[in-house]
Amino acid sequence: MLRTRLDPGDTKTVDLDDVQDVSMRVLLGRGHGMPNFALRHFVVEPGGHTPHHRHDYEHQVVVLEGTGEADSAEGVQSISKGDVLYIAADEPHQFRNSGTTSLQFICLVPLNRRNGEEVPGS
């Protein structure tokens, strides 16, 4: 059994185009010897956002803290602590913090894309 802990202070700044005030840490992933999935912890500061993007793998999200918006093919939805989201492969999406405290969520992704290449941040 492997054990890790959520700690927003251990996340590292995400330095990508169209990303603002987002940090992330891989809680369990390729570097821990996981065979199939990576579990990632994201922190989005007030006014911050992930990129508006799509990729060829699904992911699942659990909102831990804060409030925000999830923009997807179905439109914009308000999100808050306790919400669980499924984003299908190739679905455009973005997460934005619309609150006054950090928006924190867990994101589960596969280790590999459909073509076998590694998923970034896995």
Secondary structure per residue as TSV (DSSP state, phi and psi in degrees):
chain	resnum	aa	ss	phi	psi
A	1	M	-	360.0	137.6
A	2	L	-	-106.4	147.0
A	3	R	-	-132.5	136.7
A	4	T	-	-140.6	172.5
A	5	R	-	-133.8	146.3
A	6	L	-	-71.7	129.2
A	7	D	-	-152.3	102.8
A	8	P	G	-54.7	-25.9
A	9	G	G	-71.3	-15.5
A	10	D	G	-92.6	-2.6
A	11	T	-	-76.3	153.9
A	12	K	E	-115.5	144.8
A	13	T	E	-56.2	133.8
A	14	V	-	-87.3	117.1
A	15	D	-	-109.2	81.0
A	16	L	-	-132.5	159.2
A	17	D	T	-59.3	144.5
A	18	D	T	61.5	29.4
A	19	V	-	-118.3	135.2
A	20	Q	E	-133.1	123.1
A	21	D	E	54.5	51.2
A	22	V	E	-123.8	137.1
A	23	S	E	-129.8	159.8
A	24	M	E	-152.0	152.2
A	25	R	E	-143.1	135.4
A	26	V	E	-80.8	114.7
A	27	L	E	-77.9	-43.4
A	28	L	E	-145.3	128.0
A	29	G	S	-166.4	-154.9
A	30	R	G	-53.6	-44.8
A	31	G	G	-66.4	-16.3
A	32	H	G	-99.2	4.1
A	33	G	T	83.1	17.4
A	34	M	-	-66.1	139.2
A	35	P	S	-85.3	-25.3
A	36	N	S	-133.7	-35.9
A	37	F	E	-131.4	159.2
A	38	A	E	-120.4	137.5
A	39	L	E	-111.1	119.3
A	40	R	E	-121.3	145.6
A	41	H	E	-111.5	120.2
A	42	F	E	-109.4	143.7
A	43	V	E	-126.8	122.1
A	44	V	E	-115.8	117.9
A	45	E	E	-75.6	160.4
A	46	P	E	-51.1	131.0
A	47	G	E	82.6	-6.7
A	48	G	E	-85.3	169.1
A	49	H	E	-160.9	153.9
A	50	T	-	-82.1	170.1
A	51	P	-	-71.2	154.2
A	52	H	-	-84.1	111.6
A	53	H	B	-151.8	177.1
A	54	R	-	-146.3	157.0
A	55	H	-	-152.3	165.6
A	56	D	S	-88.7	30.5
A	57	Y	S	-142.6	147.1
A	58	E	-	-76.7	162.3
A	59	H	E	-152.3	160.4
A	60	Q	E	-122.3	142.6
A	61	V	E	-130.2	137.9
A	62	V	E	-123.0	120.2
A	63	V	E	-81.3	124.2
A	64	L	E	-95.7	-39.8
A	65	E	E	-150.7	153.7
A	66	G	S	85.7	-174.2
A	67	T	E	-134.8	153.5
A	68	G	E	-171.8	-161.4
A	69	E	E	-132.7	140.7
A	70	A	E	-114.4	117.9
A	71	D	E	-100.7	126.6
A	72	S	E	-143.8	-173.4
A	73	A	T	-60.3	-26.2
A	74	E	T	-85.1	-4.1
A	75	G	E	113.5	-166.4
A	76	V	E	-96.1	131.1
A	77	Q	E	-121.2	140.6
A	78	S	E	-73.8	140.1
A	79	I	E	-129.0	150.5
A	80	S	E	-156.3	174.5
A	81	K	T	-45.1	129.7
A	82	G	T	97.2	-14.6
A	83	D	-	-72.6	142.5
A	84	V	E	-123.4	128.8
A	85	L	E	-123.8	147.7
A	86	Y	E	-119.8	126.1
A	87	I	E	-115.1	116.0
A	88	A	-	-70.5	156.6
A	89	A	T	-55.1	138.9
A	90	D	T	70.8	5.6
A	91	E	-	-84.3	123.0
A	92	P	-	-63.0	139.9
A	93	H	E	-159.0	160.7
A	94	Q	E	-158.2	146.4
A	95	F	E	-115.6	134.1
A	96	R	E	-129.7	140.6
A	97	N	E	-90.6	115.5
A	98	S	-	-106.5	6.6
A	99	G	S	-101.1	-167.6
A	100	T	S	-108.8	-2.5
A	101	T	S	-124.9	170.5
A	102	S	-	-64.6	141.9
A	103	L	E	-94.7	119.7
A	104	Q	E	-119.7	136.6
A	105	F	E	-147.6	156.0
A	106	I	E	-100.0	139.2
A	107	C	E	-129.3	124.9
A	108	L	E	-105.7	123.9
A	109	V	E	-133.3	157.2
A	110	P	E	-71.0	160.5
A	111	L	S	-75.2	-27.9
A	112	N	B	-127.1	145.7
A	113	R	-	-72.9	173.5
A	114	R	T	-57.4	-35.9
A	115	N	T	-84.8	4.5
A	116	G	S	93.9	-12.1
A	117	E	-	-69.2	156.2
A	118	E	B	-69.0	141.3
A	119	V	-	-76.3	128.0
A	120	P	T	-57.8	141.6
A	121	G	T	69.6	29.7
A	122	S	-	-107.1	360.0
